[in-house]
Amino acid sequence: MNEKPRVNWGPEIEEQFERQASWTLFFRNQIYRKIDLTKAKNILEIGCGMGTITKELRDRTSAKITAIDIDERMIDVAKQRVDNVEFLVENVEHLPLKDNKFDVVLFQYLLLWVKNPNKAMNEIYRVCKKQGYVVALAEPDYGGWVEYPEMNLGTKHIEYLRDEGADPLAGRKVLSYFETVGLETEISVIAQTWNKESLVNNIEEEWKRVLEANLITETEFKHIIEKEKTLIEQNRRMIFIPVFTAIGKKTK
């Protein structure tokens, strides 16, 4: 990715990436079928992080895969996790790659973090082949966060994301970003409602990110987690966030 949140290195960050990827696996499978991923010869993944999606791609296709991330530490981990992929430490706003090189260019949670989305999209468009696909696998929109009872978790996420330099409203802008560079675009919205199992598995980690951003105190954190556990056990807690996907075709 072009811009990254501050990372607390360790097993928890890898677990976070795996958790985020699991939420949208069903929709990625649909996208792979729509773009006929298995027929691609050259694939570029941008913002590959620790290689979670990269491994998925490697398992599904025999294409040549290039995966980039701006964070060298992420690339080092990805290299250890996934074989037969060209990993590069690069900035999406200045890609040292040839024009019209890739059948498929894809990314997940990139526009949320990239500093200059329009510049990034121009580069992505440039390296994509004519009749190739540019795919946003998942871009969340925290402005559409709905929760009940209201505990301000969504509000806190927006606050910490903005402090980190991210755009928490990136999801709703995906169509505009794609169409502005000339891609014929189809968007979808994933109605991501956390079920009881998801809440049990994820709620503490979500609040921990707020704590680590110094938006609540340790005492407040402990009180909130106790309340969350009670609500979840009673099946009274609901969280919904819209996640946008986009498939753009380069026709010119």
N, C-alpha and C positions, 0 to 999 in steps of 0.2 A: 504494500500500500504506500501511498505517497506520504501520508501522515499517520502516526500511530499513537494510541493512548500510552500512557506510562504503564509499563509491564512489570508485574511482580513475578520474577522468573521462578519456575518450579513446576511440579506436576499439575498444579491447579490451573495454570494458564492453558496447558494442553487439554485438560479436561473441559475447560470453558469452550475452546474451539470445537472439540468433539460434540459437546452439548448443543452448541449453536447449529452445527451442521445437521445433527439428528432431527432438529425441529422442522427442517425443510427438505428432508430426503425424498419424500413422496413427490414433491413438486419438481425437484431436480430430475427425477426419473422421467416425468412427463416432458420436461424441456429436452432432455437428451433424445427422446424419441422424436419430438417435433423437428429438431434440427438434424436428425439422422447422424448422431455423433459417431457411430461406428464407421461411417464412410469418410470421415475427416482424415486428411493426410498430415496436416500441421495444426497444432493447437497451442494457443498462448493463454496461460492463466496469469492474471495480474493480481497481486496482493495475496500470494499463496500461503503466507504465514508459515505454519509448521508442517504444511503439506497434507492437511486433512482431505481437502477436495482433490488435490493432486493425486493422492493414492487412489481415490475413487475413479478418477479419469484413467489412470494407468491400468487399473483392473478391467476397464470396460472397452478399451480401444488399443489398437496397435499403432496409432498415429505417433508421429514425433511430437513430443510435448516439451514446450519451453515454459518454465514457471519463474516469475519474478516477484521480488519483494524488496522494499527499500531497507529493511532491517536485516543486517548481515547475520545476527544471531538466529533469527527465524530461519533463514536459508540454511544455516549450519545444521539445525535440527531436521529440517525437511530433507536434506541430503541423506541423513542417516535413516530416515523412515521410508523413503521411496527411491527405488532403483530405476535406471533407464529413463531419466528425465534430465534435461539441461536446466539447471538452476542458476539464476543470475541475480545479483544485487543491483537493482536498477530503479529509477524513478519513472513512474508512468507518464509524467509530464515531459520527459525527454528520453524517449525510447531509442536506443542505438540499434534499431532493427529495420530491415528493408521494407519498402512500400509493398503492399499487396502480397504479403508473405503467408498469412494464416487463414485457413478455412474457417476456424472458430476462434474467437477471442472472448474469454469469459472471466467473470469475477463475482465475488460475493462480499458484501459489507465493504465495498471499496468507496463508492460515492459518499457514504456516510463520513469517511475520514479524509478523502483527498482534498488538498488545499484549494486547487483550481479545477473544478470539475469540467468546465468547458475546454480548457487546455488539454486535460487528460483525455477527454472524448475525441478531440481532434487527432491526437496521437493514436488512439485506439482505432479510429476510422482509417487512418493512413495505413496501418500495418495489416488491416483486414483485406483479404482478397475480394475482388468483385464477385458478387453472388455468395459471399461468405456471410457468416453470422457473428453479431456482437450480442453477448448475453449477460444480463444482470441476473444472477441466480437468486439473489435476495438483497433487498435494500429496505430496512425497516423505517417506519415513520412514527417516531415517538410522540408526535403531536396528536396522533390518533389513539393514544393509549387510553384505555378504559379500565377502571378497577372498582371493585366493590367488596367490602366497605372501603371508602376512600382513605388511604393511608399515605398518599402523596409519593408513592414509589416512582410513578411515571414522571412526576414533576422533578423529583430529585435526579432521575436519570437524565432528563433534558438539561438540568443545571450542570451536572458533572461533565456531560458530553460537550457542552459549549465551552466549559472551562478548559477542556482538552483540545479544543480547536476543531471539533467535529460539527457536522450539521445534522441535528436530530430530526430534521424535516426532509431529509434527502429523498425518502421514498416517493413522495408526491411529485418530485421534480424529475424523476427518471424519464418519463415520456418526453418532456421538453428537452432534456439533455440529448437524448437519442435523435429526436427529429431535427434538432438544430444543426447537427453535423450531416444530416442527409440520409439517415437510416429509416427504412420503412419499418415501423415498430408496432408490435403487439404487446400490450401490457396485461398483467393479471395481478390481482390482490389476494394474498393468502390470508384467510381469516384465522389467525393464529390465536386460539383461545387455550389457555393452559388448563389441562385437566388436573384432577387431584394428584395423580402420579407426578406430573410435571412440576406442580407446585411443591410437593414434598421434596423433589430432587433438586430444585433450582432456587427456591425463594431465599434461602440463607445466603447463597452466593450472590444473588442480585442485590441484597441489602449490604453485603460485605463490600461491594464495589462503591456503594454510597458512603459507607464508613471510611473506606480508604481514601476517598476524595475529601474527607474532613467536612462532610455536610451534615453528619450527625455525630453525637458522642458515643463512646463505648457503652455508657449506661443506657442511652436511648436505643442503641442497637440491641442490647440484651432484652429490653422491654418489648421492642417491636417483634423480635423473633418469637418470644413467648406468645404474644398475641397472634402472630401469623400461624403458629403451630396449632393453637386452639381453633382458630377459624377454619383452617384446612382440615383438621380432624373432624370438625362438625360439617364439613362440605359446604361452607358458607363463603368461601373466598373465590373471587373471579377476577382474572386478569386477561385482557385482550389487547393485542397490538397488531395493526395492519403491516404486512410485509409485502413489498412490491417486487414483481419479477418483470423482466422485459426481454423480448427477442427482437433484435433489429437486423434487417437484411441490407447489405450494401449492394445496391442495384446500379450504381453509376461509377 
